[in-house]
Amino acid sequence: MRCGLPAPPAPRSPVSLNDEQRARTAEELQANLRLSGADPEEARRDLEFTTRQWDDTLNVREGARPQDVWLLRDHLEALVERAGATPVPYTVLTRRARLAAALWFPLRKAPGRE
């Protein structure tokens, strides 16, 4: 508190997604899951996600942890490439956005990624 004034609000993370961005990202994740041909349960286990964590992350729900969304993104992209297909591009979770995200929280490497 400064001179009796309330503290300014905490800055919002530049990686926070609005409703439209969450919906678009969920569609892109789900499209890449389909393209990969992977068994969703096996992909979930690869990431060591609980069932709820998988569902929240795949659907980019409000409570999904950003680092989990990035991990799933990378894992699905690797699975699609391994299947010999081209991943659906991500419009929000871009390589540039990854640089900002890495400043806010630790990002793990997806299984099978170097």
C-alpha positions as CSV (number, residue, x, y, z in Angstrom):
1,M,0.0,0.0,0.0
2,R,1.4,3.4,-1.0
3,C,0.3,6.5,0.9
4,G,-3.1,5.0,1.7
5,L,-3.8,3.9,-1.9
6,P,-4.5,0.3,-2.6
7,A,-1.9,-1.6,-4.4
8,P,-2.3,-1.8,-8.2
9,P,-3.7,-5.1,-9.5
10,A,-1.3,-7.8,-10.2
11,P,-0.3,-7.9,-13.9
12,R,-2.1,-10.5,-15.9
13,S,0.0,-13.2,-17.4
14,P,0.6,-12.7,-21.1
15,V,-0.2,-16.4,-21.6
16,S,-3.7,-16.2,-20.2
17,L,-6.3,-17.3,-22.7
18,N,-9.7,-15.8,-23.2
19,D,-12.8,-17.9,-23.9
20,E,-12.4,-17.8,-27.7
21,Q,-8.7,-18.7,-27.5
22,R,-9.4,-21.6,-25.1
23,A,-12.1,-22.9,-27.5
24,R,-9.9,-22.6,-30.6
25,T,-6.9,-24.3,-28.8
26,A,-9.2,-27.1,-27.6
27,E,-10.3,-27.7,-31.2
28,E,-6.7,-27.7,-32.4
29,L,-5.6,-30.2,-29.7
30,Q,-8.5,-32.5,-30.4
31,A,-7.9,-32.3,-34.2
32,N,-4.3,-33.3,-33.6
33,L,-5.4,-36.2,-31.3
34,R,-7.6,-37.5,-34.1
35,L,-4.8,-37.0,-36.7
36,S,-2.3,-38.9,-34.6
37,G,-4.5,-42.0,-34.5
38,A,-3.3,-42.5,-30.9
39,D,-5.4,-44.1,-28.3
40,P,-6.4,-41.2,-26.0
41,E,-6.0,-43.4,-22.9
42,E,-2.5,-44.3,-23.9
43,A,-1.6,-40.6,-24.7
44,R,-3.0,-39.7,-21.2
45,R,-0.8,-42.3,-19.6
46,D,2.3,-41.1,-21.6
47,L,1.9,-37.8,-19.9
48,E,1.1,-39.2,-16.5
49,F,-2.1,-37.1,-16.4
50,T,-5.1,-38.1,-14.2
51,T,-8.3,-38.6,-16.1
52,R,-9.6,-35.3,-14.9
53,Q,-6.3,-33.5,-15.7
54,W,-6.5,-35.0,-19.2
55,D,-10.1,-33.9,-19.8
56,D,-9.5,-30.4,-18.4
57,T,-6.3,-30.0,-20.5
58,L,-7.6,-31.5,-23.8
59,N,-10.7,-29.2,-23.5
60,V,-8.6,-26.2,-22.2
61,R,-11.0,-25.6,-19.4
62,E,-10.6,-22.7,-17.1
63,G,-8.8,-24.8,-14.4
64,A,-6.3,-26.4,-16.8
65,R,-2.7,-25.7,-15.9
66,P,-1.0,-23.8,-18.7
67,Q,2.1,-26.0,-18.6
68,D,-0.1,-29.1,-19.0
69,V,-1.7,-27.5,-22.1
70,W,1.8,-26.9,-23.6
71,L,2.9,-30.4,-22.7
72,L,-0.2,-31.9,-24.4
73,R,0.3,-29.7,-27.4
74,D,3.9,-30.9,-27.9
75,H,3.0,-34.5,-27.3
76,L,0.2,-34.5,-29.8
77,E,2.3,-32.8,-32.4
78,A,5.0,-35.5,-31.9
79,L,2.4,-38.2,-32.2
80,V,1.0,-36.7,-35.4
81,E,4.5,-36.4,-36.9
82,R,5.3,-40.0,-35.9
83,A,2.1,-41.1,-37.7
84,G,3.5,-39.5,-40.9
85,A,0.9,-36.6,-40.9
86,T,1.2,-32.9,-40.7
87,P,-0.1,-31.5,-37.4
88,V,-2.9,-28.9,-37.5
89,P,-1.2,-25.6,-36.8
90,Y,-1.8,-23.9,-33.5
91,T,-3.0,-20.4,-33.7
92,V,-2.6,-19.4,-30.1
93,L,0.1,-21.9,-28.8
94,T,2.7,-20.7,-31.3
95,R,6.4,-20.9,-31.0
96,R,6.6,-17.2,-30.2
97,A,4.0,-17.7,-27.4
98,R,6.2,-20.5,-26.0
99,L,8.9,-17.9,-25.3
100,A,6.5,-15.8,-23.2
101,A,5.1,-18.9,-21.5
102,A,8.5,-20.1,-20.5
103,L,9.0,-16.8,-18.6
104,W,5.9,-17.5,-16.4
105,F,6.2,-21.3,-15.6
106,P,8.4,-24.2,-16.3
107,L,7.7,-26.1,-19.5
108,R,8.4,-29.9,-19.6
109,K,9.5,-31.7,-22.7
110,A,6.9,-34.0,-24.1
111,P,7.7,-37.8,-24.2
112,G,9.6,-38.6,-27.4
113,R,10.8,-35.0,-27.8
114,E,14.5,-34.2,-27.7
